[in-house]
Amino acid sequence: MRTSDIRELVVIGGGPGGYPAAFYAADLGMDVTLIDLEANPGGVCLHRGCIPSKALLHAASVLSEAAAASEFGISFGEPQLDVDKLRRWKSDVVGKLTGGLGQLSKARKINFIQGRATFIDSTTLRINRTDGGEEVLSFKTAIVATGSTPARIPIAPDSPRVLDSTGALELPDIPERLLVIGGGYIGLELGQAYAAFGSKVSVVEMLPSLLAGADPDLVRPLHARLKRQFETIMLKTKVLAIEDSGAEVAVTVEGPDGKREQFSYDRVLISVGRKPNTRDFGLENTKVEIGEDGFVVTDNQRRTGDPAIYAIGDIAGQPMLAHKATYEGKVAVEAIAGKKTIFAPKAIPAVVFTDPEIAWAGVSENEAKTQGLDVKVSKFPWGASGRATTLGRSDGVTKIIADPVAGRVLGVGITGPGAGELIAEGVLAIEMGAVAEDLALTIHAHPTLSETVMEAGEDIMGHATHFVSKK
């Protein structure tokens, strides 16, 4: 074991919170050490989450679009899926991006250590290197960005046929029958990808609807599409038992009527959320406080109860999103640098990368009702959009939630192809305190899907060119 000099800033975790924080701190002239288990930065998001899942979703989208092309006169032969080649392509995408981050880390002269860090006390770490070495590292300030892991359910057996999101992204095979447990965004994204690849996919969800956190009218077009793509969607249904017989997985469920049934699947994907990685890092040896919800308690600069330690990303509370972690990293570094800064976003966009995509930001219609807010809601149907019609995708909707007096934009929701890109305009409007009239008076290119935002803004004002409001 060797002991190093005192480091100015140590960042633990190289994910979408950790590596941007380390890069920003280095750009500000700090001496930075970045510690991660992988050979290059990127974290779960890049190595086993956001990026590989979107690569598979793109491949699935190509298959779906090819099948739909016959509707306007173009027919292809039966597609042939080379799973090994698809898996290699996905890995190449990840390798290219993580390798690039490794080069950026070196260019910034960041001291990158591949290994696992454990707090000995508030200013000391023990690092078990991946190469087998061990060292003790002292620091002035640390940013903890250890991320999260897929949640498990107690009844799930330890079986290669029972996957979490990480296992599903490895694409072990294309099972004939796949059950997805959990109707959240991860399960639906992967379920839709596997369905496009040829699996007969079923979904079971305890709650009355899929994507319970989103407004029902945003989810409705996706639900309608999934009913055509999936074998079964079981809502208000509990999973009582999961048993691996060796040849298949038997799953016992209880429906909303109390009836119990058993079904057999080749593989089961458990997607019931994620839990923050706050254990086994020695945080109990510091003054860091863990709340009852399992997240690290932080202030609005992401400082923990220990003045030397900051926490960002999934361990610092909901929403557990990569872009929220990145922004928190920026705030934490600026606080350490003595800059005036605060983490107080008015809107953090959420995007479900299914087909169609669903995106929302700010106050949702559900939240407005729950909070008793008086709001004005505009819903522009994509059936009235020329561009959506040319794409053969008129099932989308763009929604604006606004203050009924001043017209200030409080929330935006979009369902349809490219919703994840379109939501950025809504986020900017909310952050800048824009009113619906600002959106209505902003000239949008024609014909584009972004025009739906303009026309939803017009509808708030009482007039939309291609839509007659029912209000």
RODO-2510 file (C-alpha; in nm, 4 decimals, decimal comma):
residues 471
     n   res          X          Y          Z
     1     m     0,0000     0,0000     0,0000
     2     r     0,1234     0,3462    -0,0844
     3     t     0,0106     0,6890     0,0297
     4     s    -0,0185     0,9783    -0,2150
     5     d    -0,0008     1,3531    -0,1625
     6     i    -0,3123     1,5462    -0,0635
     7     r    -0,5335     1,5964    -0,3679
     8     e    -0,7321     1,9147    -0,4227
     9     l    -1,0437     1,7468    -0,5628
    10     v    -1,1386     1,3810    -0,5904
    11     v    -1,4412     1,2723    -0,7951
    12     i    -1,5693     0,9239    -0,7174
    13     g    -1,7634     0,7815    -1,0105
    14     g    -1,7085     0,8489    -1,3802
    15     g    -2,0678     0,8618    -1,4995
    16     p    -2,2662     1,1526    -1,6493
    17     g    -2,2366     1,3390    -1,3202
    18     g    -1,8798     1,2520    -1,2286
    19     y    -1,6826     1,2964    -1,5486
    20     p    -1,8406     1,6340    -1,6460
    21     a    -1,7677     1,7557    -1,2923
    22     a    -1,4077     1,6389    -1,3186
    23     f    -1,3664     1,7937    -1,6645
    24     y    -1,5160     2,1270    -1,5551
    25     a    -1,3020     2,1400    -1,2431
    26     a    -0,9899     2,0715    -1,4493
    27     d    -1,0898     2,3475    -1,6922
    28     l    -1,1118     2,5825    -1,3938
    29     g    -0,7527     2,4962    -1,3043
    30     m    -0,8102     2,2489    -1,0211
    31     d    -0,5939     1,9464    -0,9538
    32     v    -0,8436     1,6633    -1,0189
    33     t    -0,8405     1,2919    -0,9490
    34     l    -1,1201     1,0848    -1,1050
    35     i    -1,1840     0,7325    -0,9731
    36     d    -1,3975     0,4755    -1,1535
    37     l    -1,4186     0,0986    -1,1921
    38     e    -1,4127     0,1156    -1,5725
    39     a    -1,1040     0,1706    -1,7882
    40     n    -1,2583     0,4913    -1,9257
    41     p    -1,5182     0,7387    -1,7976
    42     g    -1,8825     0,7046    -1,8966
    43     g    -2,0478     0,5265    -1,6076
    44     v    -2,3521     0,3032    -1,6295
    45     c    -2,5235     0,5485    -1,8650
    46     l    -2,2626     0,5122    -2,1364
    47     h    -2,1375     0,1606    -2,0685
    48     r    -2,4595    -0,0234    -1,9759
    49     g    -2,7542     0,2160    -1,9984
    50     c    -2,8515     0,5245    -2,1970
    51     i    -2,6208     0,4820    -2,4958
    52     p    -2,6346     0,1054    -2,5634
    53     s    -3,0131     0,1086    -2,5163
    54     k    -3,0509     0,3881    -2,7704
    55     a    -2,8301     0,1969    -3,0135
    56     l    -3,0642    -0,1027    -2,9878
    57     l    -3,3697     0,1225    -3,0134
    58     h    -3,2316     0,2721    -3,3346
    59     a    -3,1895    -0,0750    -3,4816
    60     a    -3,5442    -0,1607    -3,3741
    61     s    -3,6728     0,1616    -3,5304
    62     v    -3,5147     0,0725    -3,8646
    63     l    -3,6979    -0,2611    -3,8597
    64     s    -4,0281    -0,0955    -3,7678
    65     e    -3,9952     0,1722    -4,0363
    66     a    -3,9088    -0,0875    -4,2982
    67     a    -4,2232    -0,2829    -4,2085
    68     a    -4,4380     0,0332    -4,2187
    69     a    -4,3001     0,1426    -4,5580
    70     s    -4,5422    -0,0877    -4,7407
    71     e    -4,8211     0,1517    -4,6431
    72     f    -4,6875     0,4055    -4,8953
    73     g    -4,5780     0,1684    -5,1645
    74     i    -4,2301     0,0492    -5,0680
    75     s    -4,1754    -0,3151    -4,9812
    76     f    -3,8603    -0,4860    -4,8574
    77     g    -3,7795    -0,8517    -4,8227
    78     e    -3,7985    -1,0270    -4,4890
    79     p    -3,5270    -0,8685    -4,2692
    80     q    -3,2482    -1,0905    -4,1444
    81     l    -3,1215    -1,0119    -3,7947
    82     d    -2,7563    -1,0939    -3,7238
    83     v    -2,7524    -1,0795    -3,3427
    84     d    -2,3756    -1,1152    -3,3151
    85     k    -2,3166    -0,8274    -3,5556
    86     l    -2,5777    -0,6119    -3,3803
    87     r    -2,4112    -0,6830    -3,0477
    88     r    -2,0689    -0,5899    -3,1881
    89     w    -2,2069    -0,2685    -3,3405
    90     k    -2,3575    -0,1681    -3,0065
    91     s    -2,0263    -0,2402    -2,8325
    92     d    -1,8375    -0,0396    -3,0945
    93     v    -2,0633     0,2613    -3,0287
    94     v    -1,9922     0,2363    -2,6565
    95     g    -1,6201     0,1819    -2,7110
    96     k    -1,5878     0,4823    -2,9394
    97     l    -1,7582     0,7158    -2,6923
    98     t    -1,5855     0,5867    -2,3790
    99     g    -1,2497     0,5918    -2,5550
   100     g    -1,3120     0,9511    -2,6525
   101     l    -1,3826     1,0428    -2,2913
   102     g    -1,0589     0,8724    -2,1907
   103     q    -0,8691     1,0935    -2,4343
   104     l    -1,0459     1,4054    -2,3067
   105     s    -0,9514     1,3089    -1,9524
   106     k    -0,5850     1,2756    -2,0492
   107     a    -0,5919     1,6027    -2,2434
   108     r    -0,7108     1,7779    -1,9264
   109     k    -0,4303     1,6125    -1,7261
   110     i    -0,6775     1,4495    -1,4899
   111     n    -0,5326     1,1810    -1,2651
   112     f    -0,7580     0,8887    -1,3605
   113     i    -0,7539     0,5863    -1,1306
   114     q    -0,9327     0,2656    -1,2234
   115     g    -1,0502     0,1100    -0,9032
   116     r    -1,2909     0,1240    -0,6097
   117     a    -1,2759     0,4020    -0,3517
   118     t    -1,3871     0,3652     0,0112
   119     f    -1,3945     0,6455     0,2676
   120     i    -1,1694     0,5898     0,5676
   121     d    -1,2776     0,9253     0,7083
   122     s    -1,3927     1,2664     0,5827
   123     t    -1,0678     1,3437     0,4034
   124     t    -0,9141     1,0026     0,3290
   125     l    -0,9883     0,7277     0,0795
   126     r    -0,8687     0,3732     0,0431
   127     i    -0,8472     0,2819    -0,3256
   128     n    -0,8419    -0,0793    -0,4375
   129     r    -0,7088    -0,0609    -0,7905
   130     t    -0,8363    -0,2915    -1,0603
   131     d    -0,4761    -0,4005    -1,1228
   132     g    -0,4574    -0,5344    -0,7664
   133     g    -0,2734    -0,2438    -0,6080
   134     e    -0,3946    -0,0474    -0,3097
   135     e    -0,3313     0,3075    -0,1945
   136     v    -0,4497     0,5624     0,0579
   137     l    -0,5393     0,8998    -0,0865
   138     s    -0,5992     1,2207     0,1100
   139     f    -0,8083     1,5026    -0,0339
   140     k    -0,9389     1,8478     0,0425
   141     t    -1,2763     1,8036    -0,1269
   142     a    -1,4634     1,5082    -0,2773
   143     i    -1,7604     1,4774    -0,5091
   144     v    -1,9433     1,1458    -0,4787
   145     a    -2,1176     1,0367    -0,7990
   146     t    -2,1555     0,6617    -0,7534
   147     g    -2,4829     0,6324    -0,9448
   148     s    -2,7419     0,3579    -0,9084
   149     t    -2,8110    -0,0073    -0,9840
   150     p    -3,1241    -0,1902    -1,1051
   151     a    -3,3642    -0,2759    -0,8232
   152     r    -3,4443    -0,6431    -0,7663
   153     i    -3,7561    -0,8097    -0,6339
   154     p    -3,7188    -1,0640    -0,3511
   155     i    -3,8994    -1,3460    -0,5302
   156     a    -3,6711    -1,3358    -0,8352
   157     p    -3,4424    -1,6401    -0,8594
   158     d    -3,0738    -1,6115    -0,9389
   159     s    -3,1007    -1,7374    -1,2940
   160     p    -2,9510    -1,6468    -1,6331
   161     r    -3,3072    -1,6512    -1,7665
   162     v    -3,4043    -1,3672    -1,5313
   163     l    -3,2459    -1,0439    -1,6508
   164     d    -3,2147    -0,6874    -1,5313
   165     s    -3,1660    -0,3991    -1,7734
   166     t    -2,7890    -0,4553    -1,7799
   167     g    -2,8323    -0,8193    -1,8779
   168     a    -3,0969    -0,7374    -2,1388
   169     l    -2,8644    -0,4843    -2,3039
   170     e    -2,6029    -0,7572    -2,3474
   171     l    -2,8467    -0,9097    -2,5983
   172     p    -2,7770    -1,2718    -2,4937
   173     d    -3,0312    -1,3911    -2,7520
   174     i    -3,3721    -1,3070    -2,8943
   175     p    -3,6084    -1,5105    -2,6757
   176     e    -3,9272    -1,6368    -2,8335
   177     r    -4,1286    -1,5292    -2,5263
   178     l    -4,0200    -1,2416    -2,3035
   179     l    -4,1967    -1,1070    -1,9958
   180     v    -4,1168    -0,7535    -1,8815
   181     i    -4,1965    -0,6936    -1,5149
   182     g    -4,2556    -0,3216    -1,4729
   183     g    -4,4285    -0,0751    -1,7031
   184     g    -4,1781     0,2081    -1,6595
   185     y    -3,9604     0,3659    -1,9237
   186     i    -3,6704     0,1180    -1,9110
   187     g    -3,8936    -0,1872    -1,9401
   188     l    -4,1004    -0,0412    -2,2229
   189     e    -3,7954     0,0756    -2,4184
   190     l    -3,6264    -0,2645    -2,3997
   191     g    -3,9525    -0,4515    -2,4464
   192     q    -4,0252    -0,2588    -2,7638
   193     a    -3,6740    -0,3240    -2,8948
   194     y    -3,7006    -0,6990    -2,8329
   195     a    -4,0462    -0,7035    -2,9923
   196     a    -3,8999    -0,5460    -3,3071
   197     f    -3,6253    -0,8100    -3,3047
   198     g    -3,8856    -1,0870    -3,3025
   199     s    -3,9727    -1,1677    -2,9405
   200     k    -4,3309    -1,2136    -2,8256
   201     v    -4,3307    -0,9603    -2,5433
   202     s    -4,5688    -0,9337    -2,2500
   203     v    -4,5700    -0,6664    -1,9788
   204     v    -4,7006    -0,6893    -1,6249
   205     e    -4,7496    -0,3760    -1,4125
   206     m    -4,8945    -0,3378    -1,0623
   207     l    -5,0334     0,0111    -1,1261
   208     p    -5,3423     0,0968    -1,3354
   209     s    -5,1386     0,2415    -1,6230
   210     l    -4,8063     0,2289    -1,7999
   211     l    -4,5612     0,5126    -1,7285
   212     a    -4,7551     0,6193    -1,4205
   213     g    -4,5481     0,9385    -1,3841
   214     a    -4,6656     1,0817    -1,7170
   215     d    -4,9998     1,2390    -1,8037
   216     p    -5,2446     0,9759    -1,9411
   217     d    -5,3071     1,1651    -2,2664
   218     l    -4,9339     1,1576    -2,3420
   219     v    -4,9161     0,7829    -2,2759
   220     r    -5,2295     0,6935    -2,4735
   221     p    -5,0692     0,6912    -2,8249
   222     l    -4,7825     0,4740    -2,6992
   223     h    -5,0197     0,2347    -2,5214
   224     a    -5,2225     0,1951    -2,8408
   225     r    -4,9076     0,1124    -3,0387
   226     l    -4,7801    -0,1319    -2,7758
   227     k    -5,1118    -0,3190    -2,7798
   228     r    -5,0358    -0,4003    -3,1430
   229     q    -4,6690    -0,4834    -3,0824
   230     f    -4,6908    -0,6776    -2,7542
   231     e    -4,8653    -1,0071    -2,6889
   232     t    -5,0205    -0,8937    -2,3593
   233     i    -5,0263    -0,5873    -2,1354
   234     m    -5,1361    -0,6812    -1,7840
   235     l    -5,2225    -0,3826    -1,5626
   236     k    -5,3215    -0,3866    -1,1950
   237     t    -5,1466    -0,7222    -1,1832
   238     k    -4,9081    -0,8551    -0,9175
   239     v    -4,6280    -1,1033    -0,9737
   240     l    -4,6531    -1,3681    -0,7013
   241     a    -4,3847    -1,6178    -0,8038
   242     i    -4,1005    -1,6619    -1,0525
   243     e    -3,9604    -2,0141    -1,0919
   244     d    -3,6873    -2,1308    -1,3302
   245     s    -3,7571    -2,4889    -1,4353
   246     g    -3,4331    -2,5119    -1,6307
   247     a    -3,6021    -2,4956    -1,9705
   248     e    -3,8275    -2,1950    -1,9112
   249     v    -3,9460    -1,9537    -1,6460
   250     a    -4,2877    -2,0011    -1,4879
   251     v    -4,4451    -1,6791    -1,3605
   252     t    -4,7534    -1,6692    -1,1390
   253     v    -4,9567    -1,3490    -1,1448
   254     e    -5,2679    -1,2193    -0,9738
   255     g    -5,4973    -0,9982    -1,1807
   256     p    -5,7187    -0,7117    -1,0655
   257     d    -6,0062    -0,9565    -1,0122
   258     g    -5,7977    -1,1693    -0,7764
   259     k    -5,7643    -1,4514    -1,0286
   260     r    -5,4268    -1,6278    -1,0281
   261     e    -5,2676    -1,7569    -1,3468
   262     q    -4,9330    -1,9064    -1,4440
   263     f    -4,7534    -1,8315    -1,7697
   264     s    -4,4271    -1,9609    -1,9160
   265     y    -4,1525    -1,7505    -2,0761
   266     d    -3,8064    -1,8073    -2,2166
   267     r    -3,6692    -1,5021    -2,0371
   268     v    -3,7946    -1,2491    -1,7837
   269     l    -3,6747    -0,8881    -1,7661
   270     i    -3,7140    -0,7256    -1,4251
   271     s    -3,7435    -0,3505    -1,4623
   272     v    -3,8900    -0,2087    -1,1420
   273     g    -3,6691     0,0959    -1,0995
   274     r    -3,3217     0,1698    -0,9688
   275     k    -3,1697     0,2177    -0,6244
   276     p    -2,8917     0,4637    -0,5329
   277     n    -2,5418     0,3263    -0,4693
   278     t    -2,4803     0,4591    -0,1188
   279     r    -2,3596     0,1417     0,0524
   280     d    -2,0130    -0,0131     0,0680
   281     f    -1,8350     0,3169     0,0025
   282     g    -1,7589     0,3938     0,3673
   283     l    -1,9966     0,6905     0,3845
   284     e    -2,0746     0,5833     0,7403
   285     n    -1,7175     0,6858     0,8259
   286     t    -1,7986     1,0451     0,7324
   287     k    -2,0597     1,3010     0,8332
   288     v    -2,2644     1,2304     0,5203
   289     e    -2,6295     1,1677     0,6045
   290     i    -2,8504     0,9164     0,4219
   291     g    -3,2215     1,0023     0,4251
   292     e    -3,5077     0,7608     0,4855
   293     d    -3,5624     0,7492     0,1098
   294     g    -3,2118     0,6060     0,0630
   295     f    -3,0644     0,9173    -0,0991
   296     v    -2,7768     1,1298     0,0307
   297     v    -2,9049     1,4479     0,1953
   298     t    -2,7671     1,7565     0,0191
   299     d    -2,8254     2,1319     0,0128
   300     n    -2,8940     2,3412    -0,2976
   301     q    -2,5237     2,3399    -0,3859
   302     r    -2,5076     1,9608    -0,3472
   303     r    -2,3012     1,9869    -0,0282
   304     t    -2,3638     1,7003     0,2143
   305     g    -2,3614     1,7081     0,5949
   306     d    -1,9850     1,6708     0,5661
   307     p    -1,8340     2,0052     0,4572
   308     a    -1,5618     1,8271     0,2574
   309     i    -1,7984     1,6066     0,0579
   310     y    -2,0514     1,6821    -0,2163
   311     a    -2,2966     1,4365    -0,3736
   312     i    -2,4495     1,4481    -0,7221
   313     g    -2,6521     1,2347    -0,9591
   314     d    -2,8652     0,9341    -0,8717
   315     i    -2,7461     0,9217    -0,5103
   316     a    -2,8582     1,2828    -0,4548
   317     g    -3,2295     1,2288    -0,5144
   318     q    -3,4953     1,2199    -0,7814
   319     p    -3,5212     1,2451    -1,0715
   320     m    -3,2540     0,9856    -1,1429
   321     l    -3,1597     1,1206    -1,4848
   322     a    -2,8218     1,1601    -1,6528
   323     h    -2,8711     1,5237    -1,7539
   324     k    -2,9762     1,6179    -1,4028
   325     a    -2,6522     1,4611    -1,2743
   326     t    -2,4463     1,6596    -1,5252
   327     y    -2,6007     1,9860    -1,4154
   328     e    -2,5521     1,9001    -1,0477
   329     g    -2,1853     1,8322    -1,1185
   330     k    -2,1494     2,1797    -1,2663
   331     v    -2,3157     2,3367    -0,9606
   332     a    -2,0995     2,1392    -0,7166
   333     v    -1,7758     2,2388    -0,8922
   334     e    -1,8761     2,6042    -0,9007
   335     a    -1,9592     2,5916    -0,5285
   336     i    -1,6182     2,4389    -0,4566
   337     a    -1,4556     2,7096    -0,6696
   338     g    -1,6316     2,9799    -0,4658
   339     k    -1,8645     3,0903    -0,7424
   340     k    -2,2218     3,2050    -0,6808
   341     t    -2,4295     2,9064    -0,7829
   342     i    -2,7376     2,7093    -0,6881
   343     f    -2,9212     2,3996    -0,8065
   344     a    -3,2752     2,5287    -0,8615
   345     p    -3,3975     2,4287    -1,2080
   346     k    -3,7552     2,5171    -1,2975
   347     a    -3,7744     2,2242    -1,5347
   348     i    -3,5847     1,8980    -1,5759
   349     p    -3,6950     1,7226    -1,8950
   350     a    -3,7950     1,3570    -1,8845
   351     v    -3,7823     1,1564    -2,2061
   352     v    -3,9080     0,8048    -2,2736
   353     f    -3,7320     0,6807    -2,5873
   354     t    -4,0056     0,4448    -2,6977
   355     d    -4,1830     0,4710    -3,0331
   356     p    -4,3522     0,7136    -3,0150
   357     e    -4,1287     0,9046    -2,7774
   358     i    -4,2817     1,0798    -2,4775
   359     a    -4,1260     1,3898    -2,3219
   360     w    -4,2369     1,6357    -2,0592
   361     a    -4,0970     1,9157    -1,8449
   362     g    -4,2170     2,1509    -1,5768
   363     v    -4,5618     2,1107    -1,4214
   364     s    -4,7640     1,8241    -1,5656
   365     e    -5,1406     1,8327    -1,5909
   366     n    -5,1611     1,5621    -1,3236
   367     e    -4,9409     1,7643    -1,0890
   368     a    -5,1462     2,0778    -1,1499
   369     k    -5,4616     1,8923    -1,0447
   370     t    -5,2927     1,7391    -0,7399
   371     q    -5,1549     2,0766    -0,6298
   372     g    -5,4834     2,2544    -0,6961
   373     l    -5,3227     2,4897    -0,9481
   374     d    -5,5466     2,6926    -1,1762
   375     v    -5,4031     2,6333    -1,5224
   376     k    -5,4973     2,6609    -1,8873
   377     v    -5,4169     2,3564    -2,1004
   378     s    -5,3712     2,3452    -2,4766
   379     k    -5,3430     2,0165    -2,6662
   380     f    -5,2467     2,0349    -3,0323
   381     p    -5,3122     1,7020    -3,2091
   382     w    -5,0499     1,5885    -3,4566
   383     g    -5,3285     1,4861    -3,6922
   384     a    -5,3407     1,8574    -3,7726
   385     s    -4,9650     1,8716    -3,8444
   386     g    -4,8610     1,8546    -4,2082
   387     r    -4,5165     1,7227    -4,1202
   388     a    -4,6523     1,4501    -3,8909
   389     t    -4,8899     1,3422    -4,1666
   390     t    -4,6059     1,3111    -4,4195
   391     l    -4,4278     1,0864    -4,1702
   392     g    -4,7358     0,8718    -4,1305
   393     r    -4,7321     0,9526    -3,7590
   394     s    -5,0379     1,1617    -3,6835
   395     d    -5,1035     0,9976    -3,3453
   396     g    -4,8888     1,2451    -3,1490
   397     v    -4,9833     1,5413    -2,9330
   398     t    -4,8159     1,8593    -2,8079
   399     k    -4,9456     2,0054    -2,4840
   400     i    -4,8787     2,3308    -2,3017
   401     i    -4,9795     2,4001    -1,9417
   402     a    -4,9906     2,7746    -1,8740
   403     d    -5,0948     3,0245    -1,6109
   404     p    -5,4501     3,1298    -1,7105
   405     v    -5,3962     3,4994    -1,6327
   406     a    -5,0425     3,5870    -1,7394
   407     g    -5,0068     3,3006    -1,9867
   408     r    -4,6687     3,2001    -1,8416
   409     v    -4,5597     2,8557    -1,9586
   410     l    -4,5571     2,6196    -1,6593
   411     g    -4,5218     2,2858    -1,8332
   412     v    -4,4884     2,1199    -2,1724
   413     g    -4,5629     1,7621    -2,2802
   414     i    -4,5041     1,6019    -2,6190
   415     t    -4,5730     1,2572    -2,7629
   416     g    -4,4479     1,1596    -3,1059
   417     p    -4,1301     1,0901    -3,3050
   418     g    -3,8518     1,3251    -3,1929
   419     a    -4,0319     1,4383    -2,8774
   420     g    -3,7033     1,4173    -2,6880
   421     e    -3,5524     1,6767    -2,9210
   422     l    -3,8610     1,8996    -2,9310
   423     i    -3,8916     1,9243    -2,5514
   424     a    -3,5807     2,1457    -2,5319
   425     e    -3,7818     2,4432    -2,6575
   426     g    -4,0334     2,3854    -2,3803
   427     v    -3,7616     2,3641    -2,1156
   428     l    -3,6085     2,6895    -2,2371
   429     a    -3,9497     2,8589    -2,2312
   430     i    -4,0106     2,7495    -1,8719
   431     e    -3,6637     2,8483    -1,7518
   432     m    -3,6855     3,1928    -1,9133
   433     g    -4,0343     3,2616    -1,7779
   434     a    -4,1749     3,2831    -2,1289
   435     v    -4,5466     3,3192    -2,1915
   436     a    -4,7470     3,1215    -2,4446
   437     e    -4,7560     3,4264    -2,6691
   438     d    -4,3753     3,4122    -2,6965
   439     l    -4,4069     3,0638    -2,8471
   440     a    -4,6934     3,1735    -3,0688
   441     l    -4,5055     3,4754    -3,2030
   442     t    -4,1834     3,2841    -3,2698
   443     i    -4,1703     3,1897    -3,6380
   444     h    -4,1156     2,8155    -3,6714
   445     a    -3,9967     2,6556    -3,9949
   446     h    -4,2599     2,4846    -4,2088
   447     p    -4,3224     2,1988    -4,2421
   448     t    -4,1744     2,0776    -3,9141
   449     l    -4,2908     1,9013    -3,6011
   450     s    -4,1714     2,2028    -3,4006
   451     e    -4,4652     2,3967    -3,5441
   452     t    -4,6861     2,1977    -3,3070
   453     v    -4,5274     2,3883    -3,0172
   454     m    -4,6068     2,7197    -3,1868
   455     e    -4,9654     2,6201    -3,2581
   456     a    -5,0174     2,4907    -2,9037
   457     g    -4,8972     2,8341    -2,7900
   458     e    -5,1417     2,9968    -3,0312
   459     d    -5,4244     2,7850    -2,8932
   460     i    -5,3513     2,9128    -2,5412
   461     m    -5,4023     3,2604    -2,6870
   462     g    -5,7369     3,1572    -2,8376
   463     h    -5,6437     3,0814    -3,1990
   464     a    -5,4520     2,8073    -3,3812
   465     t    -5,4393     2,8060    -3,7597
   466     h    -5,4734     2,4315    -3,8124
   467     f    -5,6880     2,3449    -3,5142
   468     v    -6,0196     2,4633    -3,3727
   469     s    -6,0131     2,4403    -2,9963
   470     k    -6,3036     2,2637    -2,8233
   471     k    -6,2801     2,5124    -2,5364
***
